[in-house]
Amino acid sequence: EPEVTQTPSHQVTQMGQEVILRCVPISNHLYFYWYRQILGQKVEFLVSFYNNEISEKSEIFDDQFSVERPDGSNFTLKIRSTKLEDSAMYFCASSSRTGKNEQYFGPGTRLTVT
Amino acid sequence: GDSVTQMEGPVTLSEEAFLTINCTYTATGYPSLFWYVQYPGEGLQLLLKATKADDKGSNKGFEATYRKETTSFHLEKGSVQVSDSAVYFCALIQGGSEKLVFGKGTKLTVNP
């Protein structure tokens, strides 16, 4: 069964450093998403991406964040200058055109900012 | 804004017990409702969904009915197994939005 994959599974970085989290969505999917879950809190929406553009974003997704689909398979989330409060589990998800509301999630990347 | 409230966990049951995890929502309009499950070390998996009032979603013995009058989408299973041990998330999505709004999750442990 096709699945969303994410790398790395765990990333440790120092405050102020840039990080790039990588995702490979399901191959025929057209809609891509990032969510995060700070330890002990709810899973929160960050951004959705379709047709090489951001289609929706939350207040969390400020100028420190960016997303990109650099080739036909990868979808990345970049955090330009990490803060301690960016420590969280980051989930990528994707959905197809016909099943737009059914989002399929990857296993997550745990980001630890020290 | 839209929100989802789930019963606080953790929930611990014996194998073959009946499971209910309560979920209520606050939303304008008519959202679609979902249950996701997260097994240890894995990502969120869609368990079931319902897109309109009185719809019943079902999968793997789990069921939930979209109750507009009580704004609820409670998850039930008649006989749980050890393999059902996981964290369960209730979520909604509004028409016209792509944003899933999640509850906090309920951790279920099933003992043999």
Interface residues (C-beta under 8 A of the other chain):
Chain A: V4 Q6 Y31 Y33 Y35 Q41 K42 V43 E44 F45 S48 S55 E56 S58 F91 A93 K100 N101 E102 Q103 Y104 F105 G106 P107 G108
Chain B: S32 Y36 G41 E42 G43 L44 Q45 L46 K49 T51 F89 A91 I93 S97 E98 K99 L100 V101 F102 G103 K104 G105
